[in-house]
């Protein structure tokens, strides 16, 4: 069965570096909890997939979805790995909440590519703007 993924906007973050610091500060015991009001109807398909983060209308990072936990306030936590994988920027319209993303439409990690994963995010962004990568 193909994996299913989610996309979510990193609200209040203008750069990947800022978002990476936020994730590091909020992570605990190897996981990051992302609260949401709505329970995904396809939760079982999402476990093992990725939560893809959107910054400035581009998918720029992802985290593995580990599970979903109910909260006492009626909301649901999307429990993700604290390992934030930076991706080559992929254009994506911003939206509220989260949206499903099929596996065939999801961006591939930089580890699958030509070594660009070793570049700092700001350098990758500059080289991409110059259309060199």
C-alpha positions as CSV (number, residue, x, y, z in Angstrom):
1,X,0.0,0.0,0.0
2,X,1.3,3.4,-0.9
3,X,2.0,5.9,1.9
4,X,-0.1,8.9,2.4
5,X,1.4,12.2,3.6
6,X,0.2,15.6,5.0
7,X,1.1,19.1,4.1
8,X,1.0,21.9,6.7
9,X,2.1,25.6,6.8
10,X,4.8,26.5,9.2
11,X,2.9,29.6,10.5
12,X,5.1,32.4,11.6
13,X,8.3,31.1,10.0
14,X,9.8,33.0,7.1
15,X,12.9,30.8,6.7
16,X,13.8,27.1,7.1
17,X,16.5,28.0,9.7
18,X,13.9,29.7,11.9
19,X,11.6,26.6,11.6
20,X,14.4,24.2,12.4
21,X,15.2,26.2,15.6
22,X,11.5,26.0,16.5
23,X,11.3,22.2,16.0
24,X,14.5,21.8,18.1
25,X,13.1,23.9,20.9
26,X,9.7,22.1,20.9
27,X,10.9,18.5,20.4
28,X,11.0,16.2,23.4
29,X,12.1,12.6,23.8
30,X,12.7,12.2,20.0
31,X,9.3,13.4,18.9
32,X,7.5,16.6,18.0
33,X,3.7,17.0,18.7
34,X,1.7,19.0,16.3
35,X,-1.8,19.8,17.6
36,X,-4.8,19.9,15.2
37,X,-8.5,20.4,15.8
38,X,-9.6,17.8,13.2
39,X,-9.0,14.1,13.3
40,X,-7.7,12.9,9.9
41,X,-10.2,10.3,8.5
42,X,-7.3,8.5,6.9
43,X,-5.1,8.3,10.1
44,X,-4.1,4.7,9.5
45,X,-2.7,5.4,6.1
46,X,-0.7,8.4,7.4
47,X,1.3,6.5,10.0
48,X,4.8,6.0,8.5
49,X,4.2,8.8,6.0
50,X,5.6,12.3,6.3
51,X,4.3,15.7,7.5
52,X,5.6,18.1,4.8
53,X,6.1,21.7,5.9
54,X,5.3,24.7,3.7
55,X,7.2,28.0,4.1
56,X,6.6,30.9,1.8
57,X,4.6,28.8,-0.7
58,X,7.2,26.0,-0.9
59,X,7.4,22.6,0.6
60,X,10.8,22.8,2.3
61,X,11.0,20.1,5.0
62,X,9.4,17.0,6.3
63,X,9.1,14.8,9.4
64,X,8.1,11.2,9.7
65,X,4.6,10.7,11.2
66,X,4.8,8.2,14.1
67,X,1.3,8.1,15.4
68,X,-1.8,10.2,16.5
69,X,-2.7,10.9,20.1
70,X,-5.9,12.2,21.6
71,X,-5.6,15.2,23.9
72,X,-7.7,16.1,26.9
73,X,-8.9,19.3,25.2
74,X,-10.6,17.3,22.4
75,X,-7.8,18.0,19.9
76,X,-5.5,15.5,18.3
77,X,-1.6,15.5,18.3
78,X,0.2,14.5,15.1
79,X,3.2,12.9,16.7
80,X,6.2,13.2,14.4
81,X,9.9,12.3,14.7
82,X,12.0,15.2,15.8
83,X,14.3,14.6,12.8
84,X,13.6,17.4,10.4
85,X,14.7,16.6,6.8
86,X,15.3,19.6,4.6
87,X,14.0,19.2,1.1
88,X,14.6,21.0,-2.2
89,X,11.9,23.7,-2.4
90,X,8.8,22.6,-4.2
91,X,6.1,25.2,-5.0
92,X,2.9,24.6,-3.1
93,X,0.0,26.9,-2.4
94,X,-0.5,27.8,1.3
95,X,-3.6,26.6,3.0
96,X,-5.2,26.5,6.5
97,X,-4.8,23.3,8.6
98,X,-3.4,20.3,6.8
99,X,-4.0,18.6,3.4
100,X,-3.4,15.1,2.2
101,X,-0.5,14.5,-0.2
102,X,-0.3,11.3,-2.3
103,X,3.0,9.5,-2.3
104,X,3.6,10.0,-6.0
105,X,3.1,13.7,-5.6
106,X,5.4,14.0,-2.5
107,X,8.9,15.5,-3.0
108,X,11.7,13.1,-2.6
109,X,14.4,13.7,0.0
110,X,17.8,15.2,-0.9
111,X,19.5,12.0,0.2
112,X,18.1,10.5,-3.0
113,X,19.8,13.2,-5.1
114,X,23.3,14.5,-5.9
115,X,24.7,15.6,-2.5
116,X,22.7,18.8,-2.2
117,X,21.7,17.6,1.3
118,X,25.1,18.7,2.5
119,X,24.5,22.4,1.6
120,X,23.3,24.8,4.3
121,X,19.7,25.8,3.6
122,X,20.5,29.5,2.9
123,X,23.2,28.4,0.3
124,X,20.8,26.0,-1.3
125,X,18.1,28.7,-1.6
126,X,20.6,31.1,-3.2
127,X,21.8,28.5,-5.7
128,X,18.2,27.5,-6.5
129,X,17.3,31.2,-7.1
130,X,20.2,31.4,-9.6
131,X,18.9,28.1,-11.2
132,X,22.2,26.4,-10.6
133,X,20.6,23.4,-8.8
